[in-house]
Amino acid sequence: MAIDAALFRQSLSQWASGVTVVTLAHGGEYHGMTASSFSSVSLTPPLILVCIAHHAATHARLMETGAFAVNILAEHQADLGKRFAGMMPDITDRFADLTITTAETGSPLLDGVLAALDCRTHQTVEAGDHTILIGEIVAAHVNPGEPLIYSNRRWGGFRQGE
Ligand SMILES: Cc1cc2nc3c(=O)[nH]c(=O)nc-3n(C[C@H](O)[C@H](O)[C@H](O)COP(=O)(O)O)c2cc1C
């Protein structure tokens, strides 16, 4: 018997993760959404994955583009995580006033992130109400800093020395 949705959510909320923003160019526009379901997959070839909900507007675009970028947020970028999760209803254009560079694949890279991974879609795997999107990294840009951490609806960082 499957566990109920509330227990599933409560259990998974105990997990802590970093926070990424998955970005892409589609139809001449930039799009992006916050995703914490990021993982390293393979070194040879260099593969990563993110799990994208079917109901996300970004989903259909990701299925069509064949390229995307994963922007790993720094500790001070919780506002960006909230913005790209649709938690700032006043912001209709998620890219408004942001400094962007365009990656080799055409995907937008967010300024000041800890790492930006420019990916081509390697494989998609259907899994329940999500698609596991596996990307091959074609270029990576890394900056110094500390990661943003998310757990149980809280945004924060490491406590140093513990
Ligand atoms: C911290 C955090 C992590 C999230 N991780 C994911 C994720 O891994 N996959 C996903 O499909 N949605 C995730 N979401 C929800 C999406 O960011 C949210 O539904 C967003 O509004 C989708 O945008 P879109 O509908 O414009 O594509 C996350 C939200 C938050 C706040």
The ligand as an ORCA input file, in Angstrom:
! r2SCAN-3c Opt
* xyz 0 1
  C      13.537     24.898     -2.908
  C      12.650     24.460     -4.051
  C      13.030     23.374     -4.818
  C      12.231     22.942     -5.888
  N      12.652     21.870     -6.618
  C      11.904     21.445     -7.658
  C      12.354     20.348     -8.440
  O      13.397     19.760     -8.213
  N      11.552     19.961     -9.474
  C      10.372     20.583     -9.774
  O       9.695     20.176    -10.732
  N       9.932     21.655     -9.042
  C      10.683     22.090     -8.008
  N      10.278     23.178     -7.284
  C       9.051     23.877     -7.662
  C       9.246     24.802     -8.869
  O      10.355     25.664     -8.690
  C       7.968     25.662     -9.061
  O       6.863     24.799     -9.271
  C       8.112     26.652    -10.198
  O       7.117     27.647    -10.056
  C       7.947     26.020    -11.576
  O       7.994     27.067    -12.517
  P       7.271     26.982    -13.925
  O       5.855     26.477    -13.679
  O       7.322     28.369    -14.459
  O       8.063     26.026    -14.721
  C      11.037     23.612     -6.198
  C      10.654     24.717     -5.412
  C      11.442     25.128     -4.351
  C      11.027     26.308     -3.517
*
